[in-house]
Amino acid sequence: MSARVSIQTEDFNLAQEIERLRLNDARVGAVCSFVGTVRDTRALTGQAHDEVQAMALEHYPGMTEKSIEAMIDAAHQRFDIYQARVIHRVGELAPTDQIVMVAVTSAHRGESFKACEFLMDYLKTQAPFWKKEHTPQGAQWVDARVTDDQALARWGIQTAN
């Protein structure tokens, strides 16, 4: 397992992950993190037919980790950061379960904020994950969103999604 990337079925603890990133590094003045969760879409819309009962995430082992490692390398080239850690869960997830964590350390908050946002934008569009939502109407694969491509484009990266 890479210290920078973990693809796993089990949940993660944000506080423990941040503690590991900061451990014995007196240079760190900022840690920024993002945790994504499975939304309960019924809570958003109030409609039972919109309910996501479960989400299944799939990936290609080896390829996925290599892709995310390259994203972290790109973040290091763009921003003055010390460390970055990405955890992405796969398998069956329920509403409110954690899906993804990105944490970044740097001397100053601005670099950590930008790098964290850059990595999430990159992950949403370029990481080889496939999501299937299970609703009362059945299961369906989730397509890439134009807004995710637009978010990545502001970093000067064009996608072919």
N, C-alpha and C positions, 0 to 999 in steps of 0.2 A: 504494500500500500504506500502510495506517495504521501509525503507529509503535506502536500499542497492540495491533493484531490482525493476524494473518497466517494465512490458510488456504492451505496449500501441500501439494504432493506430496513435496517433498524433505525430508530429515531436518533436524534443527536441532542446534545445539551449545549446551547449557545454559550452559557457562562464558562463551561469547561473548555470549549474550543477557543474562546478569547483568552482565557488564562494561559493556555498552551502557546498561543501566538505571542503573548507578552512576556512569557517566562524568561527571566535573565537577560532581557534586552532593554537596557536603560535608555536607549535612544528613542523609544516609542513615546510619543506625546499624544498620539491619536489612534483610536481604533474605531472604524466604522463597520457596521454590519447590516446585512439584509437577511430576513428570513421570510420565505414565501410559504403560504399554507394553501391547502385545498379549501376553496370557498364553498360555503353552503349557499348555492345560488337561490334556493327557496327563500333564505333570509333576505336576499337582495331584492327579489321580485315579489315575494308573498304568494307565488303561484306554485302549487304542489307539482305541476307537470314540468317545472323547470328544475326540480330538485336533482342535484348531483348526489347520487347515493354512494358512489365510489369512483375512484379514478385509478386506472392501471397505467403505470409507466414502464416502458421497455427501452432497452439500449443495446448497443453492440459492445460487449466487454473488450477492453483494450483500445478500441477505436475511440470510444467516448472519453476515456481518461487522457489519451494523447491529444485529443481536440481541446479539452479544457486546459491541459498543461500549456498548449500553445497560446490560449487566451490569456493565461496568467503571464506568460512571457511577454505578450503584447502590452499588457498593463504595466509591467515593469519598464518597458521601453518608453511608454508615454508619460508615466507619472513617477514622482519621487517617492516610492513606497519601499517598505522593508520586506513585509511578508504578505502573502494572500493565501487564503484557504477557501476551497469550495467543497461543499458536501451536497450531493444530490441523491435523493432517495429514488428507488425503483420498486416495482411490485405493486401490490394493492394498497391504496390509501383511502381513508375515509375523510369526510368533511371535518375541518379543523386540524387535520394532521399536517405536520411540517413536511414540506417537499424539498426545499433548497435553502442553503445558507451560504452567503458570501461574507467573508470578514477580511479586512485589510488593515495593516498597521503602517504608520508613517510618523514623521516628526510633527507634522501639522495636519489639522483636520481637513483642509481643502483638498489635499492630495488623496487622502483616504476616501473622502466623499466621492470625488470624481472617479477614482479607480473602482470603487465598489459599484457605482452606477454603470460604468463602462462594462464591467464584468457581467452584471446582470443583463444589460442590453445584448451583449454578445451571446450569453448563454441562451436567452430566449429565442434567438434566431439561428444560431450556428451549432449548438451542441446537438449531437445525434441522439435525441430522445424522442419517443413517440408516446403520445398520451391518448388514452381512450376513456371517455366519460360514460358512466353507467347511470342512466336516468330511468324513470318509470316507462318511458317509451322504448327503451332498449339501449344498446351500447353504440357509440359512434366515435370515430377518431377525431381528434381536435386538430383543425387546420391552423397553419401559421397565420398570424394577424398582420395586416398591413401596418398597424400602429407600432408593432414590434420592429418591423423593418425600418420604419421612419425613425424610431428611437436610435437604432444602430447607425443610420445614415448621418445623424448629427455628429458622429465621431469620424466621419469621412469614410465609412465602410459601406459599400453597396452590396446587396445580397441578390441572390438569384432565386429566392423563395417564391 
